[in-house]
Amino acid sequence: MKICIIIHSKTGNTRKMANLAADILQSEGHSVDLVDLQTQKPVKGLLPGNRFAFEITNQPDIDAYDVILAGGPVWAFSISPVIQKCVMQFPSLRGKTFIPFTTMGFRYKWLGGDRSLKQLNRRAFQKGAEIKPGIVAWGHGTNKESNLITAAKLLADRISA
């Protein structure tokens, strides 16, 4: 399968998880491209009223892909506005499988992780995607590395499920 992993990473945890998932998927024989979204100006500190007041400079063309994995960090109990805007800008996700993921500093998914997945699912569903269950990864503390590895394996498993 052709898989596109699209991320926005602030501290590097989302990027690390995405790289781990890409390695696993490639070892299983999938073709994987990883797109680390960039913006023309910094997005930190954006207020709710203007949270999308930036442009993505490398919006990916997803036509050639079967599966889209999209993820970013939890910001203020929501998904990063960069990954959210990216999904909003896709003309269509019809015929695509969409799997969201997020990384967060809190241990409890109900402190933004679950909401982040719902936000991405809603955006992708509106574009016609087939939604598969997402992953929330806890990316801080003494178990950070093993948590990211476990989450990456779960994310790769979603492709086969």
N, C-alpha and C positions, 0 to 999 in steps of 0.2 A: 504494500500500500504506500501511497504517497502521503506523507504527513507533514504539516506545517505547525511548528510550535512558535507561537507569537507571545512575547513577554514584554513587560515593563518591570524593571528591577531598580529598586532604590538603594538597598544595602548590599545586594549581591546574592541574597538567599534565593530569590525567585530564579535568578540566572543559574545558580548552582543546581537547583532542583531540575530545571529545564535541561541543562547539560547532561545530568545523570539520566533523565528519561530518554533523551536523544540517544545516548550511548546504548541503553538497553534496547530500544526499538531498532537501532541499526544492527545490533548483534542478532536480532530476530529476523533480519532480512528486509526491513522496511527502509524506504527512502525517506530521509528526514532533513528538513531545512529548519533552521532556527533563526527567527527574526527578533532582534532586540530593538524595540521601538525607540526612536529618537524624536525629540521635539525641537522646534526652532528657538524656544526660550524655556527657561526653567518653569516647572509646574508647581513647585512647592509653595505653600502659602496662598494658593488660590482660594477665594471665598466661594461658598456654595452658589451664589448668583453668577459667577463667572468661571466656574470650575472647568469649563471646556474652552476657555479663551487662550488657546494655543493651537498650533498646527503640528501634525505628525509629519516628519520629513521623509519617512521611509515606509509609508502605508503599503503593506504587502498585497500583491495580486494573488488571490487564492484560487483562481480558476482551475489550476492543474492539480489541486490536492483533493484527496478523498476525506481526510480527517484534519480537523483544526483543533489544536490544543491551545487554549488562550489563558494566560494567567498574569497575575501581578500581586503586589502586596496589598494588605489591608491598610487603608488610610482613613482615620477617623471613623472606624466601624463600617466602612464601605470599601469597594474595590478601587484601586488606583484609577483616576480619571483618564489616564493615558490609554490603558487597555480597554476601558469602557468605550472611549471615543473611537478607538480603532474598530471595535466590533460594530458600533453604530454606523460607521462609514462604509461597511461592506454593502455593495448593491444587493446581493442575495447570498444566502447560504443553502439554497435548495439543493438537495442531493449530497450534502455534506454532513458528516458526523461531527458534532461539536462537543468537546469535553473541557469544562472550565477547571481552573485550579487557582489557589491563592496561598500565599505564605503570610504568616502573622507572628507577632511576638508574644501574644497572649496564648496561654495553654488551652483555653476554652473556645471552641468553635463559635459559640453563641455570642462572643465578643467581637463579631465582625466577619468571621470566616463564612458562616452559613449565609449571611446577608450578601456577602460578596459573590458567592456562587449563584445565588438567586438573581442578582443584578445581571450577571453575564448570561445566565440561562434565558432570562426574559428578553434581553437584546438579541440573542442568537435565535430564539424561537420566533420572534417577530420577523426575522429575516428568512425563516423557513427551514432552519437546521433541524436535524435529528439530534436530540439532546441525550447525552449519556451522563451518568452521575459524576460529579466533580470531586475534587480532593482538596482538603484544607491541610496545610502542613504547618506545623509549629516549628519555627526556625530560630529559636534562641535557647540559651541555657546549656547545661552539660550534655544533654542528649541531642543537640542540634544536628550534628552530622548524621546520626542514625535515623532521626526523624525525617530528614530530607531524603535519605536513601530509601526508607520505607515508603514515603509518599511518591517518590519517582517510580518505584516498582509498581505501586498501586495504579498510578497514572498509566503506565505502559500496559498493565493488565486490562484496563478499561477498553483498549483497542480490540482485544480478542473477545471480550464479553459480549 
